[in-house]
Amino acid sequence: MKIPRHCTLFLFIYLLTGNMIAQNKTNIYTITPPKEFENILIEKLFSDSLSSSFIIWIKKEVKPHKHLYHTENILVLEGSAEMNIEGITHILNEGSFLIIPPHHVHSVKTTSKIPLKVLSVQSPEFDGTDRVQIE
């Protein structure tokens, strides 16, 4: 039995946020960038000590980096890209889902004419201090 995409996404968000879904309900597919941006724009949806959820738009690329203690779950909402994780290139399109464990070097290059738009859920709470840029 195939589960419809919108049901899968709801289940994914519900499992990550527990009963918080009723308090922070939003349609992630209708969120648009709140301002102009050159390359990357990040909009925080929710954060607590266990996880942080963001909508991220990428016009060009995200340089190689890793997270020291975060796991990042990415769901592609719009656009397409090539994501490199530990030297392996993954082709991303709408509906693609990836899990990036801690210490895995990753980067993204948008290949579509429209910005790549993703839901990024990071656990535990993301404060930016564990992000390490790779030269």
CORWO-V157856 format. One record per residue. N is the residue number from 1. RES is the residue in one letter. OMEGA is omega in degrees with one decimal (NA if undefined). D_FIRST is the distance of its C-alpha to the first C-alpha in whole Angstrom. Layout:
N;RES;OMEGA;D_FIRST
N;RES;OMEGA;D_FIRST
This chain:
1;M;179.1;0
2;K;179.0;4
3;I;179.5;6
4;P;-176.3;10
5;R;-177.1;13
6;H;176.9;15
7;C;178.9;13
8;T;-179.8;13
9;L;178.7;16
10;F;179.8;17
11;L;178.6;16
12;F;-178.9;18
13;I;-179.9;21
14;Y;-179.7;21
15;L;-179.8;20
16;L;-173.5;23
17;T;180.0;25
18;G;-177.1;25
19;N;179.6;26
20;M;-177.4;28
21;I;-179.1;25
22;A;-178.1;27
23;Q;-175.6;30
24;N;-176.2;30
25;K;176.3;27
26;T;175.6;27
27;N;-174.6;25
28;I;-179.9;25
29;Y;-177.8;24
30;T;178.5;28
31;I;179.0;30
32;T;179.5;33
33;P;-178.4;35
34;P;-179.9;38
35;K;175.1;41
36;E;178.6;42
37;F;-176.3;41
38;E;-176.0;42
39;N;-175.1;40
40;I;174.7;38
41;L;-177.7;37
42;I;177.0;35
43;E;179.9;35
44;K;176.8;34
45;L;-175.6;31
46;F;175.5;32
47;S;169.7;34
48;D;-174.9;35
49;S;-176.6;36
50;L;-177.3;32
51;S;174.3;31
52;S;-179.6;31
53;S;-177.4;29
54;F;161.2;30
55;I;-179.1;30
56;I;174.2;31
57;W;-179.6;33
58;I;178.7;34
59;K;-174.3;36
60;K;-174.0;37
61;E;168.4;37
62;V;-177.9;37
63;K;179.7;39
64;P;178.1;38
65;H;174.3;38
66;K;175.2;37
67;H;-174.9;36
68;L;-178.0;38
69;Y;178.9;36
70;H;165.1;33
71;T;179.8;29
72;E;175.3;28
73;N;-176.4;24
74;I;173.7;24
75;L;-180.0;22
76;V;-179.7;23
77;L;-180.0;23
78;E;174.7;25
79;G;178.3;27
80;S;-176.7;27
81;A;168.5;29
82;E;177.2;30
83;M;177.9;30
84;N;176.7;32
85;I;178.8;31
86;E;176.2;34
87;G;178.7;35
88;I;-179.7;31
89;T;177.6;30
90;H;175.6;27
91;I;-177.8;26
92;L;174.1;24
93;N;178.0;23
94;E;179.9;21
95;G;177.8;18
96;S;-179.1;19
97;F;-179.4;20
98;L;171.8;22
99;I;-178.9;24
100;I;179.9;28
101;P;175.7;29
102;P;176.1;33
103;H;178.6;36
104;H;179.0;33
105;V;-179.8;35
106;H;177.7;33
107;S;-177.1;34
108;V;172.5;33
109;K;179.8;34
110;T;-179.6;33
111;T;179.8;32
112;S;177.6;32
113;K;176.8;34
114;I;178.3;33
115;P;170.7;33
116;L;178.1;30
117;K;-178.2;28
118;V;165.2;26
119;L;178.4;25
120;S;176.8;27
121;V;-176.8;27
122;Q;179.2;29
123;S;-1.3;30
124;P;-177.5;33
125;E;-178.4;34
126;F;175.4;36
127;D;176.1;39
128;G;-174.5;40
129;T;-179.0;42
130;D;-179.8;40
131;R;-179.0;39
132;V;177.2;42
133;Q;179.3;42
134;I;-179.4;43
135;E;NA;45
